Amino acid sequence: MVILLAGVLSGCTYEDPDAAPSFTATSSQPEPTSLTCPERDRGDCLGPLDPGTYSTTSFEPPLTYTVQEGWANGEDLPGNMLLNRLDDLQGGVWGGSYIGVYQNVRAPELCREYPEPGIGTSSKELTEWYRTVPGLEILREAPASVGGLSGIALDFRVSDEWRSACPIGGVIHAVPVIIGGGVSYLHHVVGAPIEMRLFLLDWKGGNVAVEVTAVSGQHSLTDYLGEAGAEEVIGSFRFRP
């Protein structure tokens, strides 16, 4: 099982060998300097983009978006869509800053790479679960609307001092926050170097999640949304039925 994390952690295992199988973790964000699209693992992605308005080909629900200079489309799959700035390299332990859009994400278990049993997929049900997650700080929670879909926006962080009961690879203290629901394919975490805004939007009895991840050393979440233009890009989103 290949796990897609917000960062790149090679050949890691959970501390408890009975808790989860070994895995190799790779970033869901391709290296911008070597981005080739379309490609099988990235679907119908477009690669580096000229300023303008674009529409997804594979992602459901179909999405139209507008970007300024310096953005790239790194994935366009039925359940995953990715946008990142070419200047934000996606290497290192925690990857880089990006905007991800996913169909029907689930709540992940803390120490295994599986959905948490019994947790629903609506914005309300997932938000209620996030309030119970050890180590996860919710800095902001508010109603939200993106591209014609409505739900809840949450800002997450994890303290430098927090220690997981099952650190990834025995050393990475991170909190899993979303896992793919079948069509979407990902497993994303938040650790101290990451700030995340997660829009949970209700859609057809499930959800569409819009993840905005800012990695320290590149941007604060505030700067990524504002000066770097991520908020403007998300404001251009239009989901089609």
N, C-alpha and C positions, 0 to 999 in steps of 0.2 A: 504494500500500500504506500503510495507516494503522498506525503502530506504537504500541503501548500501553506506555508507560514508567512507571517508578515516580515520575517527575517530569514536568513539563510543559515541553517544549522546542519552541517554535514555529518552523516553517520551517527546520529544521536540516538540514545535510548532513554526511556524513563528510568528513574532511580529504582523503582520496584519492578523487577523483571516479570512479575505476574500481572502487572497492571496493564501493560500494553506491549504489542510486538515491536521489535526493532524496526526502525525506519530510516530512510534517507530523506531529509527535508530539503525542498527546493523552493525558491521564491516564486510566487505567481507573477512577479514583475520581471520581464526580460531585461538584459543589459541593453540600454538604449543605443550604444555604439554598434551593436551587432544585431539590431532588430531587423528581422526579415519577415515580411508579411506579403500575402497570406502564408500560413504554415500550419501543418496538421495539429500540432499541440496548442497553437494559438488561434485556430479557427480562421475566420475571414477577417482577421485584423488588417489594419491599413498601414501600420508603421508610422513614421514621422508624418505630421500633418501640416499642410499649409493653413493659414488662417481661413476659417470658413465654417460652414454648417455641414454635418455629416449624419448618416443614419446607420444603425447596426444592420447587419445582414442575417446573423444567426441568433442573436440574443432575443429571448422572450421575457417580458413583452418588448416589442420593437421600441427602440429608443433613438431620438434625434437629439443632437447636441452641437454646440458651437464652441470653437476654441480660437484663441489668439496665437500669435507666433510662439513656437517653441514647445508644442505639445505633441505627444505620440499616442496612438492607439495600439496597445500591446496584446490585447485579447478581444476576440468577438466570437464567443462560443454560446451554445444554447442557454447555459446557466451562468456564465462569467463574462464580464466586460471590464476592460482596464484602460485607464488613461493616466499618463504621467508626463511630467516635464522632462525634456531631453537633458536638461542640466542636472537633474536629480538622479545620480547613479544608483543602481539597484543592487549593489554588492554589499559585502561585509556581513556581520552577524545579523543585523536587524534589517537589511534591505534598505530601500529608499522610500521617499514620500510618494503617494499615489492616490488616485480615486478608483475604487473598485465598485462594481455593481453586480449583484448576485441574485439569482432566483431562489426563493424558498430556503433561506438559511435556517439552521437549527441551533439550539443551545448545545454546546459541547460538554462532555464530561471533563472533570478537572484533570484526571490522570490517565485517561484512555482516549484513543482517537475515534470515539463514537458519539452519536447524539445522546444527550441526557434523556433517559426514559421519562415519559409522562409530562414533558414540557411542550406546550402548544406553540404554534408558529405565528400567531397574531402579534401585532406590535405590543398590545397590552400584556399578553402572556409572557412574552420574552422580556419585557421591561420589568415585570414583577420578579422574574427569575434573576435578572442582573442585580437586583437589590440584595440578593442573598449570596452572591458569589464572593468567597473569601479573597481578600487582597485587591479587589476591584473597586476603585473609587469613582463614583459618578459625580462629576463636577457640575453637570448641567443636565436637566431633563425638561423638555418642552414639547408641546404639540408642534407638528411640522407638516409641510406640504411640499412635495417635489414633483414637478413634471405632470401634475394632474392626479397624483396619488397622495393620500394622507396617512399620517401615523405619528410617530414619536421620534425626536432627536435626542441622543444621549452623548455626552462627552465623557470619555474614560481616561484614566491614568492609573498607574501602579507605582507605589512608593519605592524609593531606593532601598528602604529598610525591610520591605515585605519579603518573607521567605516562604516559598511553596513547599508543601509536603511531598511533592514529586517534581523537583526541578528537571527540566529537559536536559538530557545528557548529564544529569547530576549537578549542573552548575548554573543553568539559565533559569532564573526565577521569573516566570511569565505566567499570565492568566489566559487560558483559552477563552475566546469570546464568540467566535462563530465557526460553524462547520457546515459543509455543503449538505444539501438536502436530497441529493440524488441526481438532479439535473445539474445543479451547481456542484463544483468540485474544489474544495478549499478547506483549510484548517488554520485559522488566524488567531494570533495571540497578541496580548499587550504586555510589554515590560516597561521598566523605568525609562528607557530612551525613547519611548513612543507616546505620542498623544493621539487619540482617535476620536473622531466624531462619527457616530453611526446613526444613519437615518433608517428606521424600520417602518416600511410603508406597506399598508395592507393591500393585498391584491389576490383576487380569486380564491378566497379561503386560506391563503397563505401569505407570503410577503415578498417584497422586493427590498433588498438591503443596499444602501449606498454607504460605502465605507470611505472615510477620508482619514488617511494615516499620515502623520507628520513625524519624521524621524529627526531627533536632535542632531545637530551638526549640519543639517540642511535647513530646517524651518521649525519654528514653534507652530502649533496648530493655528494660532491667531494670524501669524504671518503667512502661512500657507494658504489659508482661506482668503486672506485679504491681498497682500502685496503680490503673492505668487499667482493669484488668479483662480484658485480652486473654487471659491464661492461663486465667482462669475460663471465658470463652466457649469457647475451644478444648477445655477439659476437658469441656464439655457435648456436644461433637460426637458424633453417632452416624451412621455410614454404613450404609445398608441395601443388601443384595445386589441 
